[in-house]
Amino acid sequence: MQAIAPIARPARSSQRLVLVAGQGPHDSDTKPPAPSIRVLLAHSETLIRAGLRALLEQQADIRVTGEAANGQQAVDLSGRGRPDVVLMDIRLPNLDPLEVTRQILAQSPVGTTRVLMIGPSNCEEQLFGALRAGVSGLLVGDIEPSELVRGVRVLARGDAVVSPGATRRLIEELAARPNPPHRTPAELAELTAREREVMMLVALGLSNGEIADRLVVTHATVRTHITRTMCKLRTHDRATLVAIAYQSGLVEPRRACIDAASTIRMAAAPPAAA
């Protein structure tokens, strides 16, 4: 009888077969990586830029896409790379950082690029100018590395962030001013009642999730209201919405803290029994 030759088996491969469909709940290593947050660094000092890059690139969800040593470079690199967040020093040379902010936002589609400004604790006089220019985040003084990373993530998801030192200074300045005449922008009249309500809650410092809970709507509905409001008011971010809310009288500075505390309590309260 003729012997049957054994069937040759292919050599083992070092590659692993990954099943795309029908993943189990514990197959975390086969999930696609989360989208990276693209960050442009804008600081005049090379050593500080290197430190910021090292800190941010330790995070799995953050990628530094460029570095600018002055204002004009920041505008040019932002226009070419369209980062999600521009991390900018408030003392950036060559071009005023507030003008840099205005130019970066003007050349970017609404909501696609946000500016996070950092600076020393003695830069209070520039805070209001930064908000009017359209920055979405202000971190001043001696901040922790974790605060900076969190600030980048907060801006990337469409919210605003202000460090405690800057918040205290802004509130003190607003409270010290007499309530201004209610100069309502013409565009404010175009807002629906719900859009004005959402804008007021944004100005009181509530997050999208807190607003959704307060109004008993979905997070997506809140984002839609905010986006439509920004388009109607020709703004790029939440910080400018807050400034308009105060300047127009929609929220009065002297009542802001009381109203915010009351609104947050209402948002956190459990629904009444039927």
C-alpha positions, 0 to 999 in steps of 0.5 A: 500500500502506498504511504499517504504523505502528511498534509503540510501545515503552514508555518505559525505566524506571529500575527494575531487574528483580530475579529472585527465583528462579534466582539465580547465585552472584554475585548478592549484590546481590539477596539479602535483607538480614541480619536486624538486631540490635535494641539498646537503649542504657542509659546516663545520659550523653547524649553517650555514648549518642550515641557508642554509637548512632553506632558501632553504626548504622555496622554493617549488621546492628545497629539501635538501637531505643531509649535509656534514661537510667536503670534504670526507663526501661531496664526499660520500653523493654525490655518494650515493644520486646523488643530482642535486646541491652540495652547497659547501663552498670554504674553506671546510676542510679535503679534498681540495674543488677543489679535492672534486669537481673533485671527485664528478663530476667523479662519476656522469654521465655527467650533472647530478650533478653540484657544486655551490661554495660559499666563501668570497670576498678574495678568488680570487686566487681560482677562476680559480682553481674552474673553471678548477675543473669543478664548474658550479657556483661561488658566492663570497662575501656578496650575497643576499639570493635570489641570492643563491636561484636563483643560485641553480635553474640556475644550476639545469636547466643546466646553469652556474652562477658567481656573479658580484664580481667573474666575475670582478676578472676573466675578470681583470685576463684574460685581464691582461694576454697576449693572449696565443698561440692557443693550440687547444685540439685534441678533439676540432677538432672533433667538428662540425662548429655549435658545435664550434659556440655554444661553442663560444656563451656559452663562451661569456656568452649567455644563451641557450635561447639567443643562440637559438634566435641568431642561429634561432634554438630551445632550445632543439637543443641548449641543444643537441649541448652543450651536444654533445660538453661536451661529445666530450671534456670530460667535465661536465659543461658549466664553463669548456667549457668556460675555454677551449674556452679561453685556446684554443683561440676560444675566445680571452680574450682581445676581449671577452667583445667587442664580447659579447656585439656585439653578445648580441646586434645581438641576441636582434635585431629584424629580418630585414624586407624581 
